[in-house]
Amino acid sequence: MIPRFWPLLLLAALALAVPAGALVVENADLTPAEVNLLFAMREYTLTYNEYADRLPGWVTGPFADEKVNLYVTSPDGVLVMGITFHEKKVVQFDAKGCPDPFVTVTADAATVEEVMVSDRPFDTFREAMQNGTATIEGDNLLGTLRTGMVRFGLWAMDLIGL
């Protein structure tokens, strides 16, 4: 029989066994639903990191070495995840958010899942921003300026039909 707290044990084991330079997870005292979402995002992040260098610089550049808080809303409440980027790649999750984030992204759980399973996650996120199920806001002056640059880039892509 597998104990009910096995996901937390597995998460703790993974956090301890992570090789140098790999993704790290902090603050792992999570509910089972949060653990499931965190594992799904961790798997997605591994794929994202493989392709990060292929994304347009105006998308990844503003967040290359920054901390972002992701607010995932659901009927059960709001899960806050802190995401740390280094050289355009995700290197750490903090399951309780980051202090002093550069940017805050808000999306519902369905949107987060759609982005993760999409064959074109950038376009899926862009569509979510257009229909209001995802938002991105700067948390300081520099974050506001850089997110403005990203929003302008998305607007320009829509304008020219990309």
N, C-alpha and C positions, 0 to 999 in steps of 0.2 A: 504494500500500500504506500502511495506517495503522499507525504505530508502536504497540507494545504499551503504551506509557506514556501514550497519548493521554488517558485519563481524568484522570490527574494534571495534565496540561497544561491540560485544559479546566477543571478545578477551580481551578487557579491563575489562569487567565484570568478566571473568574467572580469570584473573590475580589478581583482587582484592579479589575474593572469594575463593582463593586457601587455603585449610587447611594447617596447619603446617606440614612440611616434604613432601609436595607434589611438583609436577613439577611447576616451575615458568617460565614465559616468560617475557623477558626484551625487550626494544626497539620495541614496537609493532606498529610503523608507517610503515605499509607494503602495497604493492599493493594487489589487490584481489587474484592474482595468488600466491603470496607469502603467503598470509593468508591461502589459500587452502592447500598449501604444508605444512605449519607449523602445521595446524590442523591434517593433515594426519600423519605427523611425531609425533605429540604429542600422537595421538591414538596408533601408533606403539610403541612408547616409553613406554607406560603403559604396553603393552604386553611384551616388552623387559625386563623391570624392574622385571616383575614376574618371568622370566626365567634366569635372569642374573647369579644367583648363580649356575645354572646347566651347564653353559658354562665352557669350560676348563680354568683353572687359567692362563695359558700362553696367553690366548686371552684377558680376562678381567683384569687380574692383572696389566699389564703395564699401564692401563688407569683408575685404580680404583679411584684415587682422582686427576684427571687432567682436563685441558680444551683443547678441540679439536675444530678446525675450519673445518666445512664441506663446501666445495665449490660445489654447484650444478650448472652445466652448462646446458644451454638450448639455443634454437635459440634466445630467448629474452635477453640473457646475463648471468650473473653469480650471483647467490644468495649465500651470505655467512651467515652461521649459526654457532654461537658459541654454543658448547655443553659442559656443566659442569657435570662431573661425581663425585660422592661421594660414597665410599664403593661399587664400581662396578656398580652403578645405575645412570641413567641420572636424575639430579635434576633441571637443568635449561637450557633453550634455550635463546640465545641472538640473535635476528634476524639480527643483524649487525656484528656478529663475536665477538670473544674474543681477547682482547689485549694479546700479549705474549702467544699464544697457545703452547701447548706441541707438538701437532701433527696436520698436515693438511691432510684431506681426500678430494679427488676430485673425483667426479662421475657425469655422465650426469643424467638429470632428469629421463630418462627412467630406468636407473639402480637403482636409489633410489626407484622408484615405484616398480620395480621388487623385490627388497629386502623386501620392506614392505608387499607385498602381498604373498610372498613365504611361502610355508609350511616349508621350510628349509632355513631360511634367511642367516645363517652362510655359507652354501654351495653356495648360490646364490652370496653372496659377494665375496667368494673365487673364484668362476668362473669369476666374473667381474674383479678381480685383474689379473687373468690368461689371460683374453682376452684384457686387457688394458682399459676397460671402467671405472675402479676405480683404484685409486692409494692412497697410504698412505706414508707420508713423515714426518720425525722428523723435528721439527723447532728449536731444540737446541740439544746439544750433548746427553743428557739423552734421549730425544725423539727419536733421531736417533738410539741409542743403543736398546731401547725398541722396536721400530718398526722393527729393524733388527731381534730381537728375534721372533716377530710375523711372519715375512716373513719366517724365518728359520723353524718355526713350521708348517707353511702352506706347505713349500717345503717338509718337512719330511712326512707330511700326504700324499702328492701326491706321494712321492717316495714309501711308503709302501702300497699305494692303499686305503687309508681311505677316 
